[in-house]
Amino acid sequence: MGKRNSIYLPAEVLPVINSFGGKLSTTLSTIVLRYDKITREAVPEFTLQEWKLICQALKGSVLSSGGYDPAAMCWATIGEYSAGYREIGEKVRALPLICRIAVWDVALRANGIDAVLAITEDILLDEGARIKYPVRQ
């Protein structure tokens, strides 16, 4: 069952919402559900260790800040976290924008589970991470 909420919509969001026509709640629901499907489909594959590094580097990050989208620049946050993170930061940087946003979303959801607990494989998989496993011979 749905829940009634009051929300603030920034001025730049209103034209996007209004372009869909129809009821505000239906439009927002449609956009949110589509966004979720698109980003979950765009999640790239990383090793378990790479996902853990990404989550550690992005721990404490917020959704947006001062009108810029930190998800688009998450590669810089990762690469600057520590010297050993530059390689994974560059890997993320090379991804298309939608994939960088998907990486951000997985890390945000995984880190939101419990900031005190270590990120586990199960948490990552539950939050949509695609894990590249070593090929066994």
N, C-alpha and C positions, 0 to 999 in steps of 0.2 A: 504494500500500500504506500502511496506517495505521502509526502510531508510538505505542508505549506511553509515557505520561508520568505523572508524579505531579503533581497540582495541589492547591492549597489552595482550598477553597470557603468563603467567609464564611458565617456563620450565617444571614443573611437570604436567601441563595441556596438553601439546602437545602430549604425548603418548596416553592419553585418547582420545583426538580428532582424532588423526591419526588412532587409532584402529578401528574407524567406517568406514574409507575410504570415498570416495565421496568428494563433495564440502564442504569447510569449513562452508559456510553460512547455508547450509542444515543441516549439522551435529550439529552445535551450536543451530539452531532453534529446531531441534528434541530433543536435550538434555534438553534445557530450558523448552520446553513444557511438556516433560515427568516429569521433576523435579517438575514442578508446579502441575501436576496431582497427582503425588505420595505424595507430602507433603500435598496437600489439602485433600487427602483421609486419611492421617495419623493424622490429627488434633484431639487431644483428647477432651473430654468433661470436661468443668469446669463450675462452677457457674459464673454468671455475675460478682459478687464481686471478685472471684478468677482471672478472666480474667483482670479485672481492676487493681488488684494488680500486676499481671504479667507485664502488659503494663507499669505501673508506674515504676516498678523496672528496666525494660529494656529500658526505655526512654533514648535516647542519645547513645545507643549502636551502634556499627558499624558491617558491615558484616564480616570482618575478621581482624585479627591483628597479625602481626609478624609470620605468618606461622601456627598459630593454629586456629581452628574453634570455635569461642566463642559460637556458637549455641549449640554445644555439651556440653558446660559447663554452659549454661544459668541458670541451677538450682542453681549454686553457686552464680551467680550474684543476683538472686532473693532472695535466703536465707540470703545473707549478706547485702541486702538493708536496712533492719530494723528488729528488733527482732520479730515483728509480722509477718514477711514474711517467717520465717524458715519452717513452716509447708507446705506452698505451694511450697517452694523451694525443699523440700524433696519429695513432690508429683511428681514434675516434674522430679527430679533425678531418681525416680523409673521407669520412662517411657523408652521404647526403644529409641535408638538414633534417628530414623526417626521421632518419635513423638516429641522429644525435639527440633529437627530442625523445625518441623511444628509449634510448639509453638512460637519459635523464629521468624519465618516468619510472623505469624499472628501479633505478637507484633510490629515487624518492620514496617509492612504495616499500621497497625492502628495508630502507633505513627507518621508515615510519612504524614498522612492526614493533620494535622495541629497541630504542637507541642504546641500551646497555648490552644487549646480547650481541654476540658475534653473528655476522651474516653467514648463514649456512646454505648448502646446496638446495635444501628443501624450501627455504624462504625464497631464494632466487627463482626457483622453478615456479613456485606459487605466484610470484609477482610478474611472471612472464619472460624471464630471462631464457635465452637460448644458449645452452652450454655445449661447447665443442669438446667432445671427449677424445682422448688419445685413441688412435687405432690400435687395436690389439692384434697381434700376429700369432 
